[in-house]
């Protein structure tokens, strides 16, 4: 999903440029949020015994 370009490098560090597809980033972020929300709801449901 991400493309990177090595701009410069020395013995200890590297400077890179990272680019990506914004719509894909948005989609995966929304899916992650939905998954965490569902997991927390399931945890709460099971913790309360209902």
Legacy VTK file of the C-alpha trace (Angstrom):
# vtk DataFile Version 3.0
C-alpha trace
ASCII
DATASET POLYDATA
POINTS 50 float
0.000 0.000 0.000
2.915 2.346 0.602
5.704 3.293 -1.733
8.995 4.542 -0.372
12.058 6.161 -1.865
15.473 6.249 -0.239
16.555 9.911 -0.335
19.887 9.676 1.478
21.715 7.338 3.824
24.771 7.317 6.049
26.188 4.731 8.452
23.494 5.134 11.103
20.402 6.689 9.505
18.394 6.729 6.325
16.120 9.486 5.046
13.153 8.128 3.106
10.093 9.578 1.415
6.924 7.539 1.933
3.840 8.015 -0.227
0.582 6.147 -0.292
-2.928 5.968 -1.629
-5.117 8.135 0.609
-8.373 6.341 -0.211
-6.827 2.968 0.670
-5.478 4.409 3.924
-8.934 5.760 4.762
-10.600 2.414 3.997
-8.179 0.393 6.131
-8.458 2.909 8.988
-12.267 2.701 8.930
-12.115 -1.101 8.891
-9.718 -1.058 11.866
-11.959 1.275 13.841
-14.974 -0.939 13.136
-13.057 -4.031 14.250
-11.929 -2.412 17.518
-15.461 -1.119 18.222
-16.912 -4.595 17.668
-14.232 -6.213 19.837
-14.907 -3.789 22.700
-18.655 -4.351 22.429
-18.175 -8.113 22.533
-15.792 -7.810 25.492
-18.299 -5.634 27.388
-21.140 -8.049 26.595
-19.185 -11.076 27.811
-17.808 -9.295 30.886
-21.300 -8.359 32.059
-22.596 -11.883 31.592
-25.531 -10.838 29.411
LINES 1 51
50 0 1 2 3 4 5 6 7 8 9 10 11 12 13 14 15 16 17 18 19 20 21 22 23 24 25 26 27 28 29 30 31 32 33 34 35 36 37 38 39 40 41 42 43 44 45 46 47 48 49
